[in-house]
């Protein structure tokens, strides 16, 4: 029970960390126009996952890949929904706080957050739905490779560089990350039915992405 409580608390902190990365992404794309803003935003987003890995926080998308590596203890499988709940509270909570702070602001920062959230909704047509599945799956691959690469060369130049690279790749390419999306939706104050359908879909395909990630990481180690 105490172990799961610790997982839950570390899950909340992980959700907050990813939320900070999402906030920095929105801020950078707001401050710097055009492609450069997107590039810089994708880079600073990596601060969120770097924090998670450095302090060994419990991020669902960073841990789910362990299911495909080898058989885990029963407590690990119990921990997965616990940490996901913690991630949800942390990411949505920070997003909601940002909503309360910036919603009535006269500048366009809130609008930038709203645009980011709307770009994550994926149920306008079948093509959007299909692309959401693909982007979510590829995000799962990237997050797995980022976390494993960092663990392989922890707090050393190669590990940090690979983590930043894979995070930059999935953010810049518009791949869907379920915890980041929770922050964006919370920041935008967007809670309609499509939001929950999107999150369910992204969680599902983020979870299966590491299947490919495990194979690619084995090739990388060789």
Wavefront OBJ file of the C-alpha trace (Angstrom):
o trace
v 0.000 0.000 0.000
v 2.804 2.386 0.935
v 4.654 1.465 -2.245
v 1.625 2.265 -4.392
v 1.125 5.550 -2.554
v 4.709 6.478 -3.398
v 4.078 5.512 -7.036
v 0.979 7.713 -7.022
v 2.832 10.722 -5.576
v 5.728 10.294 -7.997
v 3.128 9.978 -10.755
v 1.671 13.362 -9.825
v 5.158 14.907 -9.890
v 5.823 13.308 -13.296
v 2.569 14.764 -14.629
v 3.618 18.176 -13.320
v 7.031 17.827 -14.974
v 5.527 17.004 -18.359
v 3.066 19.854 -17.830
v 5.990 22.227 -17.316
v 7.461 20.971 -20.584
v 4.121 21.605 -22.293
v 3.913 25.091 -20.779
v 7.398 25.924 -22.043
v 6.427 24.660 -25.498
v 3.348 26.910 -25.621
v 5.345 29.835 -24.241
v 8.125 29.461 -26.789
v 5.772 29.128 -29.754
v 3.964 32.218 -28.481
v 7.107 34.316 -28.024
v 8.861 33.262 -31.239
v 6.836 33.237 -34.431
v 6.991 30.648 -37.169
v 9.159 27.578 -37.539
v 11.859 28.786 -35.156
v 9.348 28.992 -32.335
v 8.269 25.419 -32.978
v 11.883 24.237 -33.023
v 12.722 26.016 -29.769
v 9.486 24.859 -28.180
v 10.261 21.245 -29.100
v 13.701 21.556 -27.522
v 12.584 23.091 -24.231
v 9.809 20.492 -23.884
v 12.612 18.007 -23.215
v 13.107 19.646 -19.799
v 9.969 17.841 -18.674
v 11.143 14.320 -19.537
v 14.684 15.129 -18.382
v 13.266 15.996 -14.953
v 11.256 12.777 -14.878
v 14.291 10.648 -15.689
v 16.734 12.503 -13.450
v 14.550 12.201 -10.350
v 13.185 8.731 -11.207
v 9.583 9.921 -11.289
v 6.756 7.629 -12.376
v 5.661 8.486 -15.905
v 3.267 5.990 -17.487
v 4.643 6.412 -20.999
v 8.169 5.982 -19.668
v 7.360 2.762 -17.784
v 4.853 0.920 -19.982
v 7.642 -0.279 -22.274
v 8.967 -2.493 -19.474
v 5.966 -4.748 -20.090
v 7.499 -5.756 -23.433
v 11.043 -6.273 -22.135
v 10.473 -9.192 -19.774
v 7.927 -10.513 -17.323
v 7.475 -8.100 -14.421
v 6.315 -8.615 -10.841
v 2.591 -8.343 -10.169
v 3.119 -5.108 -8.220
v 4.476 -3.460 -11.357
v 1.279 -4.115 -13.308
v -0.727 -2.708 -10.411
v 1.513 0.371 -10.430
v 0.777 1.251 -14.056
v -2.824 2.496 -13.589
v -1.798 4.096 -10.286
v 0.959 6.149 -11.911
v -1.312 6.994 -14.867
v -3.873 8.377 -12.429
v -1.123 10.393 -10.755
v 0.110 11.663 -14.135
v -3.436 12.704 -15.008
v -3.888 14.658 -11.785
v -0.508 16.369 -12.147
v -0.858 17.302 -15.818
v -4.519 18.298 -15.746
v -4.022 20.079 -12.434
v -1.193 22.244 -13.733
v -3.146 22.888 -16.925
v -6.223 23.965 -14.956
v -4.080 26.294 -12.831
v -2.651 27.892 -15.982
v -6.206 28.251 -17.311
v -7.260 30.147 -14.184
v -4.200 32.414 -14.400
v -4.218 33.216 -18.102
v -7.824 32.826 -19.271
v -8.753 36.474 -18.685
v -5.402 37.827 -19.754
v -5.709 40.415 -22.500
v -2.710 39.103 -24.450
v -2.807 36.173 -26.873
v -0.969 33.631 -24.723
v -4.152 31.779 -23.779
v -5.161 31.675 -27.448
v -1.835 30.002 -28.236
v -2.619 27.337 -25.629
v -6.111 26.896 -27.058
v -4.700 26.454 -30.571
v -2.248 23.827 -29.300
v -5.051 21.908 -27.578
v -7.317 22.064 -30.634
v -4.523 20.705 -32.821
v -4.543 17.551 -30.646
v -8.208 16.739 -31.222
v -8.435 14.006 -33.804
v -12.035 13.127 -34.612
v -12.964 15.465 -37.457
v -12.779 12.632 -39.997
v -11.402 9.128 -40.454
v -8.078 10.383 -41.776
v -7.533 12.470 -38.635
v -8.463 9.458 -36.526
v -5.976 7.251 -38.362
v -3.200 9.847 -38.129
v -3.810 10.159 -34.385
v -3.268 6.408 -34.029
v -0.029 6.538 -36.021
v 1.318 9.624 -34.255
v 0.477 8.210 -30.845
v 2.207 4.930 -31.669
v 5.319 6.730 -32.918
v 5.342 8.898 -29.816
v 5.385 5.733 -27.714
v 8.436 4.561 -29.680
v 10.243 7.877 -29.165
v 9.517 8.133 -25.441
v 10.724 4.584 -24.857
v 13.958 5.249 -26.759
v 14.466 8.558 -24.938
v 14.069 6.993 -21.488
v 16.189 3.926 -22.252
v 18.941 5.974 -23.890
v 19.122 8.257 -20.867
v 19.280 5.262 -18.510
v 22.062 3.711 -20.587
v 24.304 6.765 -20.195
v 22.693 8.500 -17.209
v 23.496 12.212 -16.797
v 26.284 11.960 -19.347
v 26.450 13.817 -22.682
v 25.330 10.891 -24.859
v 22.336 9.967 -22.702
v 21.168 13.570 -22.372
v 21.673 14.258 -26.079
v 19.677 11.196 -27.121
v 16.872 12.059 -24.711
v 16.657 15.585 -26.112
v 16.799 14.271 -29.675
v 13.944 11.786 -29.273
v 11.806 14.295 -27.376
v 12.482 16.951 -29.999
v 11.557 14.436 -32.697
v 8.155 13.530 -31.300
v 7.202 17.085 -30.321
v 8.338 18.733 -33.550
v 6.684 16.066 -35.695
v 3.394 16.497 -33.871
v 3.319 13.009 -32.387
v 0.680 12.653 -29.673
v 1.706 12.223 -26.026
v -1.195 11.466 -23.681
v 0.185 13.238 -20.575
v 1.206 16.335 -22.531
v -2.258 16.404 -24.112
v -3.812 16.335 -20.644
v -1.904 19.502 -19.799
v -2.869 21.202 -23.072
v -6.555 20.365 -22.619
v -6.475 21.533 -19.015
v -4.756 24.784 -20.006
v -7.331 25.377 -22.741
v -10.233 24.521 -20.448
v -11.381 21.983 -23.033
v -13.329 19.022 -21.654
v -15.840 18.030 -24.331
v -16.496 14.423 -25.321
v -13.855 14.494 -28.076
v -11.156 15.239 -25.492
v -11.774 12.031 -23.562
v -12.014 9.960 -26.745
v -8.730 11.452 -27.913
v -7.001 10.732 -24.612
v -8.235 7.134 -24.554
v -6.944 6.591 -28.087
v -3.581 8.244 -27.421
v -3.044 6.303 -24.185
v -3.760 3.066 -26.029
v -1.317 3.671 -28.883
v 1.329 5.280 -26.661
v 1.201 1.976 -24.765
v 1.904 -0.161 -27.833
v 4.643 2.048 -29.327
v 7.357 0.548 -27.106
v 6.891 -2.804 -28.844
v 8.912 -1.339 -31.714
v 11.053 0.685 -29.303
v 12.297 -2.459 -27.560
v 13.431 -3.935 -30.888
v 15.114 -0.715 -32.044
v 16.915 -0.294 -28.733
v 18.337 -3.804 -28.982
v 19.687 -2.940 -32.440
v 21.110 0.327 -31.078
v 22.971 -1.474 -28.275
v 24.604 -3.793 -30.790
l 1 2 3 4 5 6 7 8 9 10 11 12 13 14 15 16 17 18 19 20 21 22 23 24 25 26 27 28 29 30 31 32 33 34 35 36 37 38 39 40 41 42 43 44 45 46 47 48 49 50 51 52 53 54 55 56 57 58 59 60 61 62 63 64 65 66 67 68 69 70 71 72 73 74 75 76 77 78 79 80 81 82 83 84 85 86 87 88 89 90 91 92 93 94 95 96 97 98 99 100 101 102 103 104 105 106 107 108 109 110 111 112 113 114 115 116 117 118 119 120 121 122 123 124 125 126 127 128 129 130 131 132 133 134 135 136 137 138 139 140 141 142 143 144 145 146 147 148 149 150 151 152 153 154 155 156 157 158 159 160 161 162 163 164 165 166 167 168 169 170 171 172 173 174 175 176 177 178 179 180 181 182 183 184 185 186 187 188 189 190 191 192 193 194 195 196 197 198 199 200 201 202 203 204 205 206 207 208 209 210 211 212 213 214 215 216 217 218 219 220 221 222
